Amino acid sequence: MTKYAVFLRGINVGGINLKMADLRTALATLPLTRVKTLLASGNVVCTAEASPTDLKSMVEALLRETFGYEAWVVIMDLPQLENIIDTCPWPADDPATHSYITLSSDPAVLDELARHGGEIAGVELARLSPEALAWPAATGGTLDSPFSKLSARPRYKSTTTTRNLRTLVKCRDTLAL
């Protein structure tokens, strides 16, 4: 069995509201074990015998059928998640700055985001893995940050999602149990 973190894109924002209990109930119909939701922003940890690609397809299809929205997820196994956390150059617990990680199911999309983000004055980026790009934002200024605005464009919606580094740490810690 492989330990996975499943990150849902765009729930509990923009009119797509899911109760975590309903999400857990729906996921219980898939061949997953140890399913747990974390926070109310679409973070799921589980174990499965499926490949990441198969798990992504199963979860997206289930979400579309059950909740009736265009669902996208990014899947990370525990070693990937540990590597991303360990290589992030910014801390998870700085009160003045939040460390964000944009995760993607398509490394070419992160290449594009890194290229365009690198062209914006004052934007700091760090490529952590083929699937992850880190960037800091001042506390309270995340949605106004230039990189947040760039990564929120509709063209990136189906392949990316962003999480605070603290959230990734919580997912890792839960999977490590």
N, C-alpha and C positions, 0 to 999 in steps of 0.2 A: 504494500500500500504506500502511496506517495502522499505526503502532506502538502496541501495547496492553500494558498490565499487567493480568493476570488474577489476582484474589485469591480463592482457594478458602476457603470457610468451614468451620471445624471439622475439619480433618484433622490426623492425628497427635496427637489428643486424644480422649478419650471412646471409645476402642475402634476408631476409624476410622483405620487406619494405611496409608499409601501410601508406597511407595518412589518417590523422585523419578525414578529411571530408568524405572520402570513407567509413571509419569505421562507422561514425555516420549514413551515408545513409543506410548502410547494417543493422545496429542495429535498424533503424526505421521500419524495416519489422517485428520485434519481438514485443510481447505485453509488451513494456516498455514505460515509460513516463519519462520526465525530463532527457533525455539522454544528457550527456555532456562529452567530452573528455578533459583530462588534460595533458598538456605537450605532447610530441610526442613519448612517450615510452609505450603506451598501458595501460593507466589508464582511466577508464570510471566510471562515477557515473550515477545512474539512480534510478527509482522506478519501482517496479513490484509487482504483486500479486503472483508470482511464489515463490516456495521454493528455497533456495540456490542450492539444488541439481538439480532441474528442470532448473533453470536459467543457471547453469553451462553447462548442456547438450545442452540447446538451443543455447547458445552463441558459444560453441565449434563447434557444427554442422554447424551453420551459417558461421563461419570463415573458416571452411574446405571447404564448398561448394562455398562460394563467393570468397575466396582468394587463395584456393588451397594449403594450407599448413597444416601440422599436428599441430593443435591448442590446447593449453591448457590454462585454466584460473583458477584463484583462486578468489572465491567470499567471500566478507565480508559484513555483515550488519553493519549499523551505530553503534550500541552498541558494537559489536566486535572491530570495528576500534577504537572507543573511548577508550576502555579498553587497547588495545595494545599500543596506544600512551601514555596513562596515566601511564602505568606500566613500560615503557622503562626507564632504569636507566641512559641513556646517553642523552645529550641534542640534540635538532634538529639544533641548530645554533652555534655550536662550530667551529671556523674557522680552527682549527688544526686537528679536527677529524670528520669524517662523521659517523653518527649512521645509521646502516642498519638493516632492518628487513627482514628476510627470512620468507615468508608466504607459507603455504602448505595446500592442500586439504586433506592431509593424515597425521594425527598427529604421526603415527608410523615412518614416514619418518623423521620428525623432531626429534623424539627420537634418531634415528640412527645418524643423523647429529650432534646432541648435544653430543652423546657418542664419536663419532670419532673426532669431533672438540675439545672436552675436553681433548683428548689425545695429542693434538698439543701444544707444548710449546709456551707460550705467547698469546694464543688465549683466549679472554674473550667472554663469552656467557651468555645470560640471557633468560630464557624461559618466555615469556610474557603471553602465553595462549597455549592451545593445538595446535593452528594454527600458532603460531608466535614465532620466535627465533631471538633475537637481538644480534648484534655484532658491535663493533666499528672498524674503519679502518682509518689510517692516511690519511689526505687529499693528493690526488695524488697517493696513494698507494693501492687503492681498489682492482684493478685487480691482484696485486702482493701479496695480503694478503693471508695467508695460508687457512683461512676459505673460502674466495671467490673461491679459486681453488678447495677446497673440494666440495663446494655446486654447482659448475658448472659441476660436473661430469654427464655424460649422464644418469646415473641411477636415478637422481633426476629431470630430465627435465620435466617429465609429471606431477609432483605433486608440484613443488616449483617455486617460483619466488621471487626475492629480490628487495626491494625498499628502497630508502633513507627515513629516518624518516620524512624529510621535505615534501616529496611527500605524505606520508600518512596524514600529517597535512593538506595539501592542499585539499586532497580528503575529509577528515572529514569536513573541513570548508565549502566546496562547498555543501556537503550533508546537513549540518546543516542549510543552508539558507531556 
